[in-house]
Each structure stands twice: as C-alpha cells, then as structure tokens.
C-alpha cells in the first residue's frame, strides 16, 4: 500500500505532531501491527499514535481516516479528511448548529475583543486583561478548541493563553468581562 504524499510531506518537513480529539498525535508510519490485521482484514497503514495505544489508520482504496481505540478494540470514523487532520490543508471555519459565542451583555464575541478574565492557575492575580484570538465559526478551525461536541474561545494575556467554554445551549461565555471592540481584528498568521 502506498503512503499518501501528504504524510510524506509532513515527515520530510518534520511536522510530525498534530492535535486530534484533545490529544497530541505523532505521525509514525507502521505497516505491520499483527493484532490489527486480525481486526481490520484488509490492507491498511497506521500513520499516527497518541502514545496511549490508540492508532489512526487509512485503508487501501478508501479516503477515510479511522481511529482504533485500544481499550475496547473499537474502530471509529474520523470526521476530518487526512490532509486537514495532519495540517497540510487549511481547515475552514466550522459551520454547524452550535450557538454563536456571546458575552453576558448580549454582544457577539469577535476576534480582537479586549476582555478581562480569570484563570485558576493565576487566581491570586484577579481579573487579567486579554485579547480574544480564536472564535469558532470565525477563525480557521482548531481541533483543540472544537472537540467532543463542545467549543471554546481562546484568550491571550501577557503570560497565559486560556480556552473559555462556550455554553452549548446558550452560547454564553462566562467569567469574562467585555471591555471594548478592537477596530482592526488580528489576522491569522500565514503558513
């Protein structure tokens, strides 16, 4: 079975780590895992593992990505195409029924908003100034902020980056005070 070009490219460029389902995965091509041969029953290539015994693999003549979950020996479909999953293709902003992120004031959360927030790691500092740097549905999708049917906004401060949960029923982001709207929102860095 041929190794897809996008995997070869990531290995060559030493981009071998990516985020999926809240875990860091490492690209490693493994073609002979005997116990998986008994379960999958057709040609496949394992291309990543999470260090906990779970594997991501592709089958011959199939464009889908699959996850082998070691604790139950179950196989799940991965919703993302291989190129987006490993970062060789841009992930567009998500479009789904999850509510838009809003502040308690009712205003929509936007990139570049100036806010005050509290972080448990630095609770003694009280309210900290920060800037909203990721908003689901607006920003290019990042798996670490959109997983397990939940979504978070990202806020950056001087020494801390925080993900703040968007309530899946109301869209409210709590424990954040909206200060002001940025006149020119930040742009995503070019890759």
Buried (B, 14 or more C-beta within 10 A) or exposed (E): EEEBEBBEEBBEEEEBEBBBBEBEBEBEEEEEBEEBEEEBEEEBBBBBBBEEEBBBBBBEEEEEBBBBEEEEEEBEEBEBBBBBBBBBEEBEEBEEEBBEBBBEEEEEBBBBBBBBBBBEEEEEEEEBEBBBBBBBBBBEBBBBBBBEEBBBBBBBBEEBEBBBBBBEEEBBBEBBEBEEEEEEBEEEEEE
